[in-house]
Amino acid sequence: MWSGARILAGSLGEAFPSFIRSSIEWGLPSEAATQLVAQSAVTRPAAIAIARATGSSWTSTVAWVSDASEEELVALGLTTLDIDRVIGFKERQQLFDEYFAPRILCVLAVAPTDPGPAPQGRRQVPGLSLPARVSLRHRAPGVT
């Protein structure tokens, strides 16, 4: 199906967003539904039900899933298996947000500079410092 879609689209086929191929192959109506299947392994009907409730935006879907209760998932008509998969996805997202995201932010925010002398009691990584706009809670140990 994907090859046919690219042929019909002509030169526009080169500029399709990355989720379009999976969306076409899996018969899903939106990026949100496609990402749900790809990242949480829910069934097609579950992905469509959640996307109908949250809209087609993947960002809004992730926000909704992060706050969704098990009762809300049941109310959408999801199977027990799909509910378990959504809850697992939610837990992985929370782990990422709590553990990995601050460290990634720290790495992205670190810029090579002349750090000067390290403040009393702090270890300094030579050649690295954080801009003032990055909060202390996002700083990795050893980076000033």
Summary of the structure (lengths in Angstrom):
residues: 144
radius of gyration: 21.3
end to end distance: 52.6
largest distance: 65.5
contacts: 370
relative contact order: 0.08
helix: 64%
strand: 3%
